[in-house]
Amino acid sequence: MEDFKYPLRQHQPLRQKPVWKIALVASIAAGIQFSWALQLSLLTPYVQRLGIPHTWAAIIWLCGPVSGIVVQPLVGYHSDRCHSRWGRRRPFIVSGVALVASAVFLIGFAADIGRVAGDPLGTGRKKPRAIAVFVAGFWILDIANNTLQAPCRAFLADLAGRDHRRTRSANAFFSLFMAVGNVMGFAVGSMTHLHKLLPFTETTACDTYCANLKTCFLVSILLLLVVTTIALAFVQEKPLRPLPPVAVANNENNDEEEEDEGESPSVAFIWEILAALKDLTRPMRILLLVTFLNWLAWFPFLLFDTDWMGREIYGGEVGQGKQYDLGVRAGALGLMFNSIVLGCTSLSMAFMVDKLGGMRRLWGCMNFLLALCLAMTVLVTKMAETSESSKMGGLPPAGVRASAMILFALLGIPLSMTFSVPYALAAIFSYSSEAGLGLSMGILNLAVVLPQIVISIASGPWDALFGGGNLPAFIVGALAAAASGFVALTVLPSPPPEFPSSSILRTRSSPFP
């Protein structure tokens, strides 16, 4: 394993902040994940209602990863160097929230806007104008989520003051609040009469399903505005100040902080990210590989879990009877159970890390659990297909529904690791790299969005080769999860030992684990 060095390249000392401030910033994840949960549970069925066939529904999800390849590293890069009087991270967080609000409005009102523009009425008829509005809103929403993710993660690492245990726990807090947002989002998404709270949401162009979706997204805007306002009001950032000339002269690692006078910020960013990718340390390269394989496993299920419930478990088809809609709502309920388990696992993260001997070993073991659960979707599907009630067009047996719910719940355990461990490791490994913390988080995001591009392009045609179901993509996910676990256990280095406190860092002891 390589020797780790921690060049102190920050413009001012990093101080550990109180736990409650870390928790407040992490709570923004609840608002982010609420809208993301609605995306995962409701939008794939919804785009099929607008007239996009199942085989090509995944292509809609391409906009997110394509924007993420550029947006998150770009935002991370500039948040490392932002000289706003509001701080480095906070301006980008506020901008991301504003983008989320506008995107959610477009998605929720896509059918209404499409109808005004000339779309036909009726279920099953293609609505091209609504699709165009929906895709625009979807694109903006993913840009907004990418704008929020890197600054929030970097802000948490700033507040942790480069302490490994605090960094790990700050990311566990983030994972916990993601679970809280998921629970609320999936619970709301499973409700059938939520639109009655806002009667104006149901229109001639927007049926009950659409009105429920619209109401859910309006609630998500409110939640995100509340948690972000509270967090940014109580957790302040000091503006970034350049080092004194003497300090700059004495610190040879600060060259990348000074822009060449004749070089534009965009060119500087391109060179910075290329240099960061080229000069990644071996641990960071392996971390990217494990993360890539891990998300290659997750995305087939995350994109099509509720569709799987509607089609394979409940035996329905989009727009044909109530079976499919019942399955989608059951899937949203399963995702709520998944999020409850995710939250409980996040609370026990420190205990699990200690018992299994480190973050990488824990993550590796959980990837094998992910592989097992994805493989078990085949068994549950076969149980549903062979049941007598399903053959007669009724609800699947209670045992089949319970088995599906158990699978959803169990998947919350490895998902909590995916939401926390790679980001904690990236923060620790980045202290020895030439990239800033925000940029490192953006680079890690490349290993998240690239698998989504692969799945978005390949899963629809791949599933179509085997009859149009979701199981072929799930099996590919199981194999990817097993490969991710193997690499994590055999190749990924353990984090370096805690570096000593210094007068420059000015860290203080804390009971925070």
Secondary structure as UniProt FT lines:
FT   HELIX           19..26
FT   HELIX           28..38
FT   HELIX           39..43
FT   HELIX           44..49
FT   TURN            50..51
FT   HELIX           54..57
FT   HELIX           58..62
FT   HELIX           63..81
FT   TURN            85..86
FT   HELIX           90..108
FT   HELIX           110..117
FT   TURN            123..124
FT   HELIX           128..160
FT   TURN            161..162
FT   HELIX           164..189
FT   HELIX           194..197
FT   HELIX           199..201
FT   HELIX           208..234
FT   HELIX           245..250
FT   HELIX           252..257
FT   TURN            261..262
FT   HELIX           265..278
FT   HELIX           282..308
FT   HELIX           309..313
FT   TURN            318..319
FT   HELIX           323..347
FT   HELIX           349..356
FT   HELIX           359..386
FT   HELIX           388..391
FT   TURN            392..393
FT   HELIX           398..410
FT   HELIX           412..430
FT   TURN            431..432
FT   HELIX           437..465
FT   TURN            466..467
FT   HELIX           471..490
FT   TURN            503..506
//
